[in-house]
Amino acid sequence: MEETWGRLLGLRSEGGDHPLFPGAVMQWGTDGKIISVQARGWARCYADGEGSLLPESDRIAMRTDTIFDLASISKLFTSIVILQLVEQGKIDLDRAVVDYLPDFTGAGKSAITVRQLLIHTSGFPAEIPLWRLYDDVPARVQGALAAELVVEPGTAYCYSDLNLITLGVMAHRLTGRPLDELVRTGITEPLSMINTGYNPNLLLRPQIAATEYERVPDRGVVWGEVHDENAWSLGGVAGHAGVFSTAADLGKLAECMINRTAYDGGRLLDEELYAEMITNQTPEFGDHDHGLGFEINQPWYMGRLASLHTIGHTGYTGTSLVIDLDRAAYAILLTNRVHPSRTWGKINHARVIAADGLAQLVGRS
């Protein structure tokens, strides 16, 4: 892992003036064991969006148990909740979304299925600024459900936050229970993911990695609140973003996906739904291999671990999870790359470096 860290810590921002990210935690695991977990750098070190450093006494060092805003890795949790509702008979994957959400309105949307939301073939745009367009949470929810399509459903792969926002609303309405409760009882408690959830207690702030210094909206340094503006404007709990977690807890989710069981021997999903979750549902759309929640075979962040049996997801804040089902191995890289600014550079090269380091260890050429 030291060689991999050397490569990671040598990466610079696009202007070359700063490290690409202030700090990171990397964890590798295989065969039910953690090979290595290490932390480097700072969880919080910048005072503003220009990169002014805090006095060293006010900075917070990265630790292996630092809690990160997972950003879009949150989509995996929503997807699992939806599949649990499928298993319970509350949802049919190939039934129209409007059958469950009558206010899911707009031209061309009546035939969109739950499956299409899960695999990003609904035709929604990548996102719309709900936080700016609407004044309160109910209006933002309605704005998401009434969003217009950019392509005909089922004709293209268009990765969209709106798909998972819609699924989060669906889960809430069908059960009468908020999404954070469904995630807790259906996923994090069975897997003993003790540091995973939405809206972390502010007493945990010293353990949380800071994200961006935001001027619009005027939030200052975002620290202990979800970075994603739409999720923040929805109260911190949304289907597309909002989950905070640690490397150790994500390792438990990875092991569950590898072994198909929780620690007590129980299952999060039945075998048929598990198989659908990790099987490519979008073969007609080129390189956009996607299961019911997980992405599949994406070399742009999975590196040499990428294969038809490798699943994972990334998050905008600088997070990634890669699970090699063939090798029973996983690579987790959690960074705070948007601290203090999202404009300092993309993190994909770092994700590949982390995955390639594990690939070399487990014999992936």
N, C-alpha and C positions, 0 to 999 in steps of 0.2 A: 504493500500500500504506500510505502514511502516514495517510491518512484512516481506513482500516480499523483500523490500530493505535490511533488516537485513540479510536475507538468501543470497541475491546476493553479498553483500559487504563482506561476509565471505568467498567467493570462492577464492582459491589461484591458482597460476600457478603450472604447473606440478612438478616443483622442490620445491614448497612451499615458495620460496623466495620473491615472489611479488604477489600483487593482480592479479586475473585472467584478469582483464581489468582495465585501468586507470580511465575510467568514462563511464557513461551511461545516456541515457534519456529513461524513460518509460512512456508510455501513455496508459490509458485504456478508452474505450468509450462504451456506450450502449444507445440504443433508441435515437440516434441523439444527444447525449450530451457527453462531455468529463467528465468522472468520476474523473480522476486525471491525471496530467502530472507533473513529477518531474525530476530533474537532480541531479546527484551526481558525484563527482570526478573531473577529469581533462580531458579537450579536447586535451591538449598537455602538456607533462611534461618530456619526455625523450629526452636526447641529442644524444644517440647512440643506437646501437642494443644490447648492454650489459645491459642496464637498468640504466645508469648513469642519475641521475635526473638533470634537469635544475635548476638553481637558482630559488627560489620561485617567484622572481619578473618577471621571464621570462615565467613562466608557465601560461597556459590559463585554467581557470575554465570552467567546463561544464555548459551549460545553456539549458533551455528548448527549445530555438530556435537555438541550435547548428546544423550546417549542416553536414550531414554524407555522406560518400561514400557508397552507397547502395549495391555495388557489384552486386550479381546475382538477387537481387530484381529488377534490371533493366530489366530483362527478361520479367517481367510482362508488362512493357511499350511497348516493342517491340511486344509482343503477341497481345496486344490491337490494336496497329497500323495495324498489319497484318489482324486482324478480321475486322477492319474498311474498309480495302481494299477489303476484301471478300464481305462486305455489299455493297460496291460501284460497285461490279461486275468486279473488276480488277484481283481478285484471286479466284480460285476454290480450296477448301481445299483438294480435292481428286484427283487433277491433279498433274502430275509429275513435280517436281521442275525444271527439265531440260527444260521444256516447257517455263519457265520464265527466266531461267539462262542457256543459251546454253553452257557456259563454266563450268557448274557443271558436271565435268567429272570424270571418274574412273570406275573400274570394279564393277558391281553390283549396280550402282547408278542410272541407267536410270529409275527405277520404284519407287524411293523414292518420296513420296508425301509431299505436304506442311503440311498436318495433322501430318505426321510422324515426321517432324522437330519440330512441336509444342509440341508433347507428348514424344519426346526423344526415338523413336523407329526406327530411321533411320539407326542405326548401326555404327555411328561415335564413335571414342574414346572420352574419357572425354575432352581432349584438346590436342593441339600440340603447341610447343613454337614458334609461328609465329614470335614473336619479335626477336628471336635468329636465326631462320632459313632463314629469308629474310631481304633484305636491305632497302626496302621502302614500303609505304602503298599499292601501286598497286600490288606489288609482294606478300605482305602478304594476300591481298584479294584473289588473284589467288591461293595462297597456301591453303587457307581455302576451297575454292570451289573445289580444286583438291584433298583434303584429302582422304586418303584411309579408307575404312570401316574395322571394327574389327569383326562384325557379319553381317549376312544376314539381310537386312531390314525387319522389322516387326516381327522378331523372338525373340527379347529380349528388355528389357528396359535398355538403356545405357544413363544416363544423360550426356549431352555434350554441352559445350560452342559453339561448331562448328554449332550446329543446329540453335542457335539464331544469331550467326554471319552471317550465310547464309541468314536468314530471314531479317536481317537488310540490307544486300546488295540488296536483292530482293525488299524491300520496296523503297529503294533509286532509283534503276534502273527503276522500273515500274512507279514511279511518277515524276522522275527527281528532287526530293526534298530530301535534306539530312535528315537522321533519326532524328536528334535533332529538326529540324523544324517540322517534322510530329508529334513528341511527343508533342511539344509545342502547335501546333494548334489543335491537336486532343484530347489531354488529359489535359495537365497542365493549359492551358488557360481556357477551359470550367469548370474545377474544381477549379479555382482560387488557384492553387498550386504555389504561388508566389516565393517560394524559392526552386523550383525543376527544374533541368535541367542538362546538360552536361557542362563540362569545366567552372566551376564557376569563376567569376571575381576575380582576385587575391586581389582586395581591400576587399573582403569578408573573407580573410584568418583568421583574428582574430575570426571569427564566425564558422570556419570549424574545425572539429576534425581531428587531424593528424593520419596517419596510420603507415606503417612500415618504419624502417630504412633499406634501401636496399643497398647492396654492389654489387649485380649482378642482374640486371644492376645497375650501379653506380649512384644512384639517391639521396643518403642521406635520410633524413627524408622526406617521401612523405607526402605532406601537401598542399591540394588544387588542387592536380592532382589525377586522377584515380589511384588506387593502382594496379589493374589487369594489368599485363605486356602486354598482348596482346591488351587490349583496349587502353592502353597508346601508344603502338606502332602504333595503327590505328588512332591516332590523338585525342584520348579521347572520341570518339563517336563510339560505337559498339553495336551490337544487344544483347550482353550477359552481358555487364557491362558498367559503365560510368555515370550513373545517380546519382546525389547528391540530397539530400532532407532533410527535417526536420520531426520530429514526427507529428507536426500539419498538414503538407501537406499530409503525408501518412494517417493520420486520415481521410482526405477528400476523398482519394481514397477508403479507407475502407467503409466509409459511402455510397459512390457511389455504391459499390458492394452490400451492404446490401439493399439499397433502389432502386437500378437499375436506378437511375436518377442522373443527375448533379444538382447543386444548383439552376439553372434557370429552372428546370423541364425538360430539354432536356435529351437525352440519349447518352451515348458514343457508345452503340451498340444496335441493335434491339434485341427483346426478344429471338428469336431463337438462335442467336449467343451467347448471354449472357448465356443462358441455357447450351450450349455446353461448354462454358468456365469453368463452375463450375460442370460439370458432368464427372464422371470418364470415360476416354477414353481407359484405359489400364487394364480392369478387369482380363485379362489373365496373368498378370505379378505380381501376388502375392500382396505384400504390397505397390507396387509402383503406388498408385492411382494418376492419373494425368488428369486434365482437359486440355483445350486448353490454356495453360499458367500457371494457378494456380495448385499447388499441393493440394491434398485432403487427409484428414484423416491420418496425419502423427504424431503419438504420440511422436516420438523422439524429436520434437521441439514444437508441439502443446499441449503436456501434456494432462490434463483432458479436454481441449477444443476439442480435436480431435473427429471427427465424420464424417459420410458420407456427412454432410452438413457444414463442416468446411474447409476453403480454406486458402492458404497462400504461403509464400516463405521465404527463408533465403538468406543471403549474407555472403560471406567469411570473410568480414571485421568485422563481429560480429553483423549483423543486422537480425531482423526477424519481420514478419508481419503475424498475425493469425487473421482470421475473422470467427466468429461463426455466420453463417447465421440464424440458428434457434433462437438464443438468441439475434440477432441484436447487437452483441457485438464484440469488437476487442481488441487485445493486441499488442502493438508495443514495441519492445525493440531494442534500437539502442546503440551499444557499439563500442568502438575503440579497440577491443581486439587484433588486430595485431600491435598496438603501444606498444613497439617498434619492436616486433618480432612475426611472425606467429607460432613460435615454443613453445611459452609459455603455450599453452594448448587450448583445444577445448571449445566451448562456449555452446554446446547443453544443458548441465545441467542448465545453466542460462536461456536459452530460455524456458525450461520447467517450471522453477520456476516462471517466469513472466506470463506464460500462466495459470499455476495452481492458481496463486493469483487471477486472474480475474475469473477463473472457480468457485472458492469458492464463490466469490461475486455474481455471476449470477446463482448459483444453479446447476452447472455441477458437478456431483458426480464422 
